[in-house]
Amino acid sequence: MNLPKTGGLDLVSLGALVHRLDPGVIPFRKATSCQIHVSGGEFNVAANLADCFRLRTGIVTAMVDYPIGDLIAERVRAMGVQPFYRRFKHDGVQGPNMATVYSDQGHGVRAPVVFYNRCNEAAAQLKPGDFPWAEIFAGGVRWFHSGGIFAALSPTTSEVILEGMAAAKAAGAVVSFDLNYRPKLWSLWGGADQAKTVLERIVRNVDVLVGNEEDLQLGLEIPGPKVAAKSKLDPSVFLGMIDQVVQRYPQIKVVATTLREVQSTNRHGWSAVAWVEGQSHKAPAVELDVLDRVGGGDGFAAGFFYGLLAGEPPEAAVRLGWAHGALLTTFPGDTTMATVEQVQAFAKGGSARIQR
């Protein structure tokens, strides 16, 4: 990969900001209170890189001028991410709105439950021409990131992604995309067939692709191997699909994913794997005691991108992503509370012994 050494921004993400209501282990039907987490698959990567890894990052997104928007904007500032907003006025009744995600954590044999209210979402109304890309990238940008959740919001959001990718490539940036295939979102406007058409166009512009075997199969129609994996932590199925990915999209230099085996809501096997310019690299397998699983994949992506941006060998970059994703599941919310020193220590084989 031809990764720029310097730039005014290390990474810029394009995607929707949301707020997640979290009643913890209480199901929503019995909840009396909840925490509010600010999230977004694309934003989480920028926030993690800024707060934990101390990089200069930005988020390109929609913002609504009303109290929920103010709350979200405050959290964006708190994570150290530079915003580039297309602002919308709220009419006081119907919106447009900042999307709401509802997600209880589950416990033990009871799985987490996730559902949405994305009605009249401002981010879904974004269209080409809404952002001054030349100004955003004027100081230089090293990496541009977006994802399948944002692409799924409306017929125009994928066009904004393509516009942003073209501008980022013109600025010399590496371009990444997280497939994040969500059938619920795609079902609202065309379903699986539309998803494949849209994602095909986007992935042709991508240098670094993030997505597991299910994302590759459902989002891009890459057929999986006939031989089943020995376990969810076995990377053979994922790696067996890489040749077909690269044959179809020869410009791709990196494909990466997490590997997760759910034993119960609070106990997961965890690993990660990446194919980097012809070589595969796998992180160790570890047992996780999970507090909140939401955002673990974005945590991996952030740590992995950090390793590549920092010039680490691919094997070390995968371990940094694996370590950060693992640590992120020990915190409430979607974004990091870890320090880069904690991530580096765990990536090198650290333990949970008390730090005095």
C-alpha positions as CSV (number, residue, x, y, z in Angstrom):
1,M,0.0,0.0,0.0
2,N,1.1,3.5,-0.8
3,L,0.3,5.0,2.6
4,P,1.1,8.7,3.0
5,K,3.6,9.4,5.9
6,T,2.1,12.7,6.9
7,G,-1.2,14.6,6.6
8,G,-3.2,17.2,8.5
9,L,-5.6,14.3,9.3
10,D,-4.6,10.7,9.9
11,L,-8.1,9.4,9.2
12,V,-11.4,10.7,8.1
13,S,-14.6,8.7,8.4
14,L,-17.8,9.2,6.6
15,G,-21.0,7.8,8.2
16,A,-24.1,8.4,10.4
17,L,-23.9,9.4,14.0
18,V,-26.5,7.7,16.2
19,H,-27.3,7.6,19.9
20,R,-27.8,4.2,21.5
21,L,-30.1,3.8,24.5
22,D,-28.8,1.0,26.8
23,P,-30.8,-0.3,29.8
24,G,-27.9,-2.7,30.6
25,V,-29.0,-6.2,31.4
26,I,-32.7,-5.2,31.7
27,P,-34.9,-5.9,28.6
28,F,-36.5,-2.8,27.2
29,R,-40.0,-4.0,28.0
30,K,-39.0,-3.8,31.7
31,A,-36.6,-0.9,31.6
32,T,-37.0,2.2,33.9
33,S,-33.7,3.9,32.9
34,C,-30.9,3.7,30.4
35,Q,-27.5,5.0,29.5
36,I,-27.0,7.0,26.3
37,H,-24.0,6.1,24.1
38,V,-23.0,8.0,21.0
39,S,-22.0,5.7,18.2
40,G,-21.9,4.9,14.5
41,G,-20.0,2.1,12.8
42,E,-17.8,4.6,10.9
43,F,-17.6,7.2,13.7
44,N,-16.4,4.6,16.2
45,V,-13.2,4.0,14.2
46,A,-12.4,7.7,14.1
47,A,-13.2,8.1,17.8
48,N,-11.1,5.1,18.9
49,L,-8.2,6.3,16.9
50,A,-8.4,9.8,18.4
51,D,-9.0,8.9,22.0
52,C,-6.9,5.7,22.5
53,F,-4.3,5.9,19.8
54,R,-3.9,9.8,19.8
55,L,-4.3,10.3,16.1
56,R,-5.9,13.2,14.3
57,T,-9.2,12.1,13.0
58,G,-12.4,13.6,11.5
59,I,-16.0,12.6,11.0
60,V,-18.0,13.7,7.9
61,T,-21.7,13.4,8.7
62,A,-25.1,14.9,9.3
63,M,-26.0,17.0,12.4
64,V,-29.4,18.2,13.4
65,D,-29.7,21.4,15.4
66,Y,-31.8,20.2,18.4
67,P,-31.0,18.9,21.9
68,I,-30.2,15.3,20.8
69,G,-27.8,16.7,18.2
70,D,-26.2,18.9,20.9
71,L,-25.7,15.8,23.1
72,I,-24.1,13.9,20.2
73,A,-21.9,16.8,19.1
74,E,-20.6,17.1,22.7
75,R,-19.5,13.5,22.7
76,V,-17.8,13.9,19.4
77,R,-15.8,16.8,20.8
78,A,-15.1,14.7,24.0
79,M,-13.5,11.9,21.9
80,G,-11.3,14.4,20.1
81,V,-12.7,14.0,16.6
82,Q,-12.9,16.9,14.3
83,P,-16.5,17.2,12.9
84,F,-17.4,18.2,9.3
85,Y,-21.2,18.6,9.5
86,R,-23.9,19.1,7.0
87,R,-26.5,20.7,9.3
88,F,-30.2,20.2,9.3
89,K,-32.9,22.2,11.1
90,H,-35.4,20.3,13.2
91,D,-39.0,21.3,12.8
92,G,-39.9,20.6,16.4
93,V,-42.2,17.7,15.6
94,Q,-41.1,15.3,12.9
95,G,-37.5,16.0,12.4
96,P,-35.2,15.3,10.6
97,N,-33.8,13.3,13.4
98,M,-30.5,11.8,14.7
99,A,-31.1,8.0,14.6
100,T,-31.8,6.0,17.8
101,V,-30.5,2.5,18.4
102,Y,-32.0,0.4,21.2
103,S,-29.8,-2.3,22.5
104,D,-30.0,-4.2,25.8
105,Q,-26.9,-6.2,26.8
106,G,-28.5,-9.6,27.5
107,H,-26.9,-11.9,30.0
108,G,-25.8,-15.5,30.0
109,V,-28.1,-17.6,27.8
110,R,-30.2,-14.5,27.0
111,A,-28.8,-12.8,23.9
112,P,-28.6,-9.0,23.4
113,V,-31.4,-7.5,21.4
114,V,-30.9,-4.6,18.9
115,F,-33.6,-2.6,17.1
116,Y,-33.7,0.9,15.5
117,N,-35.7,4.1,15.1
118,R,-34.2,5.6,12.0
119,C,-37.4,7.4,10.9
120,N,-36.7,10.6,9.0
121,E,-33.0,10.3,9.7
122,A,-30.9,13.3,8.7
123,A,-27.9,11.1,7.6
124,A,-30.1,9.2,5.1
125,Q,-30.8,12.6,3.4
126,L,-27.2,13.3,2.6
127,K,-26.4,13.5,-1.1
128,P,-23.5,14.3,-3.4
129,G,-22.4,17.9,-3.2
130,D,-23.2,18.3,0.5
131,F,-19.6,18.3,1.6
132,P,-16.6,20.5,0.5
133,W,-14.2,17.6,0.1
134,A,-11.3,19.8,-1.2
135,E,-11.5,21.9,1.9
136,I,-11.8,18.9,4.2
137,F,-8.7,17.3,2.7
138,A,-6.8,20.6,2.1
139,G,-4.2,19.9,4.8
140,G,-3.7,16.3,3.6
141,V,-5.3,13.1,4.7
142,R,-3.7,9.6,5.1
143,W,-6.7,7.3,5.3
144,F,-10.4,7.5,4.4
145,H,-13.0,5.1,5.9
146,S,-16.7,4.4,5.4
147,G,-19.0,1.4,5.8
148,G,-22.0,-0.6,4.8
149,I,-24.3,0.7,7.5
150,F,-24.1,4.2,6.0
151,A,-24.4,2.8,2.4
152,A,-27.6,1.0,3.4
153,L,-29.5,4.1,4.7
154,S,-30.8,5.5,1.3
155,P,-30.2,5.6,-2.4
156,T,-28.1,8.7,-2.1
157,T,-25.7,7.7,0.8
158,S,-23.7,5.3,-1.4
159,E,-23.2,8.1,-3.9
160,V,-21.8,10.3,-1.1
161,I,-19.4,7.4,-0.3
162,L,-18.2,7.2,-3.9
163,E,-17.8,10.9,-4.0
164,G,-15.8,10.9,-0.8
165,M,-13.6,8.0,-2.0
166,A,-12.8,9.7,-5.3
167,A,-11.8,12.9,-3.4
168,A,-9.7,10.9,-0.9
169,K,-7.9,9.0,-3.6
170,A,-7.2,12.3,-5.4
171,A,-5.7,13.5,-2.1
172,G,-3.5,10.4,-1.9
173,A,-5.3,8.6,0.9
174,V,-5.7,4.9,1.5
175,V,-9.4,4.0,1.3
176,S,-11.1,1.4,3.5
177,F,-14.6,0.1,3.8
178,D,-16.3,-2.1,6.4
179,L,-19.0,-4.2,4.7
180,N,-21.1,-4.4,7.9
181,Y,-24.0,-6.1,6.1
182,R,-27.2,-5.4,7.9
183,P,-30.3,-7.1,6.3
184,K,-32.7,-5.0,8.3
185,L,-31.4,-1.8,6.8
186,W,-31.1,-3.1,3.2
187,S,-34.7,-4.5,3.4
188,L,-36.2,-1.0,3.4
189,W,-35.1,-0.2,-0.2
190,G,-34.3,-3.1,-2.5
191,G,-33.1,-5.9,-0.2
192,A,-30.2,-8.2,-1.0
193,D,-30.1,-7.6,-4.7
194,Q,-29.8,-3.8,-4.2
195,A,-27.2,-4.3,-1.6
196,K,-25.0,-6.4,-3.9
197,T,-25.3,-3.8,-6.7
198,V,-24.4,-0.9,-4.4
199,L,-21.6,-2.6,-2.6
200,E,-20.1,-3.9,-5.8
201,R,-19.6,-0.3,-7.0
202,I,-18.2,0.8,-3.7
203,V,-15.7,-2.0,-3.2
204,R,-14.2,-1.4,-6.7
205,N,-12.7,1.8,-5.1
206,V,-11.3,0.2,-1.9
207,D,-7.8,-0.6,-0.8
208,V,-8.6,-2.2,2.6
209,L,-11.8,-4.3,3.0
210,V,-13.1,-5.3,6.4
211,G,-15.8,-8.0,6.6
212,N,-16.3,-11.6,7.7
213,E,-17.2,-14.5,5.6
214,E,-21.0,-13.8,6.0
215,D,-20.4,-10.2,4.9
216,L,-18.5,-11.4,1.8
217,Q,-21.2,-14.0,0.9
218,L,-24.3,-11.8,1.5
219,G,-22.9,-8.4,0.6
220,L,-20.7,-9.3,-2.4
221,E,-21.9,-12.8,-3.4
222,I,-18.5,-14.3,-2.9
223,P,-19.1,-18.1,-2.6
224,G,-17.7,-19.8,0.5
225,P,-15.7,-23.0,0.5
226,K,-17.5,-26.3,0.6
227,V,-15.5,-27.5,3.6
228,A,-16.9,-26.1,6.9
229,A,-14.6,-24.5,9.5
230,K,-13.7,-26.5,12.5
231,S,-14.8,-23.6,14.7
232,K,-15.8,-20.0,14.5
233,L,-12.1,-19.2,15.4
234,D,-10.8,-21.2,12.5
235,P,-9.8,-18.7,9.7
236,S,-9.8,-21.3,6.9
237,V,-13.2,-20.4,5.5
238,F,-12.4,-16.7,5.5
239,L,-8.9,-17.2,3.9
240,G,-10.4,-19.7,1.4
241,M,-12.5,-16.8,0.0
242,I,-9.7,-14.3,-0.4
243,D,-8.6,-15.5,-3.8
244,Q,-12.1,-14.9,-5.2
245,V,-12.2,-11.5,-3.5
246,V,-8.9,-10.4,-5.1
247,Q,-9.7,-11.9,-8.4
248,R,-12.9,-9.9,-8.6
249,Y,-11.4,-6.7,-7.0
250,P,-7.7,-6.8,-7.9
251,Q,-7.0,-3.4,-6.5
252,I,-7.6,-4.6,-2.9
253,K,-4.4,-4.9,-0.9
254,V,-5.8,-5.9,2.6
255,V,-8.8,-8.0,3.8
256,A,-9.4,-8.4,7.5
257,T,-12.0,-9.6,10.0
258,T,-12.5,-10.6,13.6
259,L,-13.3,-14.2,14.6
260,R,-15.8,-14.7,17.4
261,E,-17.3,-17.8,18.9
262,V,-20.2,-17.0,21.2
263,Q,-20.4,-19.4,24.1
264,S,-22.8,-17.2,26.0
265,T,-23.6,-13.5,26.0
266,N,-20.8,-12.9,28.4
267,R,-18.3,-15.5,27.3
268,H,-16.7,-15.3,23.8
269,G,-13.8,-16.9,22.0
270,W,-12.0,-14.1,20.2
271,S,-9.4,-13.9,17.5
272,A,-8.7,-12.0,14.2
273,V,-7.2,-12.6,10.8
274,A,-5.9,-10.4,7.9
275,W,-4.7,-11.1,4.4
276,V,-2.1,-8.4,3.5
277,E,-0.7,-8.3,0.0
278,G,-0.6,-12.1,-0.4
279,Q,0.3,-13.1,3.2
280,S,-2.1,-14.2,6.0
281,H,-1.7,-13.2,9.6
282,K,-3.7,-14.5,12.5
283,A,-4.0,-13.2,16.1
284,P,-4.1,-15.6,19.0
285,A,-7.4,-17.0,20.3
286,V,-8.4,-15.8,23.7
287,E,-11.5,-16.2,26.0
288,L,-13.3,-12.9,26.7
289,D,-15.5,-12.1,29.7
290,V,-17.7,-9.6,27.8
291,L,-19.4,-6.7,29.5
292,D,-20.8,-5.1,26.2
293,R,-20.1,-6.6,22.9
294,V,-21.3,-3.7,20.8
295,G,-18.4,-2.0,19.0
296,G,-15.8,-4.8,19.3
297,G,-15.4,-5.1,15.5
298,D,-14.9,-1.3,15.1
299,G,-12.4,-1.6,18.0
300,F,-10.5,-4.2,16.0
301,A,-10.6,-2.0,12.8
302,A,-9.3,1.0,14.7
303,G,-6.4,-0.9,16.3
304,F,-5.5,-2.6,13.0
305,F,-5.6,0.7,11.0
306,Y,-3.4,2.3,13.7
307,G,-0.8,-0.4,13.3
308,L,-0.7,0.1,9.6
309,L,-0.6,3.9,10.0
310,A,2.2,3.6,12.5
311,G,4.3,1.5,10.1
312,E,4.0,-1.7,12.1
313,P,4.4,-5.0,10.4
314,P,1.1,-6.6,9.4
315,E,1.4,-9.3,12.1
316,A,1.8,-6.6,14.8
317,A,-1.1,-4.5,13.3
318,V,-3.4,-7.5,13.5
319,R,-2.5,-8.1,17.1
320,L,-3.1,-4.4,18.0
321,G,-6.5,-4.6,16.4
322,W,-7.3,-7.9,18.2
323,A,-6.1,-6.5,21.5
324,H,-8.0,-3.3,21.2
325,G,-11.2,-5.1,20.1
326,A,-10.9,-7.4,23.1
327,L,-10.4,-4.5,25.6
328,L,-13.3,-2.6,24.1
329,T,-15.7,-5.4,25.1
330,T,-14.8,-4.8,28.8
331,F,-16.2,-1.2,28.7
332,P,-19.8,0.0,28.5
333,G,-20.7,1.7,25.2
334,D,-19.5,1.6,21.7
335,T,-16.3,3.5,21.8
336,T,-13.0,3.0,23.6
337,M,-12.0,3.7,27.2
338,A,-8.6,2.0,26.7
339,T,-5.2,3.6,26.5
340,V,-2.7,2.9,23.8
341,E,-0.3,1.5,26.5
342,Q,-3.0,-1.0,27.6
343,V,-3.5,-2.1,24.1
344,Q,0.2,-2.5,23.4
345,A,0.7,-4.5,26.6
346,F,-2.2,-6.9,25.9
347,A,-1.0,-7.3,22.2
348,K,2.4,-8.4,23.6
349,G,0.8,-11.0,25.9
350,G,-0.2,-8.9,28.9
351,S,-2.6,-10.2,31.5
352,A,-5.4,-9.0,33.8
353,R,-3.1,-8.9,36.9
354,I,-3.7,-5.8,39.0
355,Q,-1.6,-2.8,38.0
356,R,-0.1,-1.1,41.2
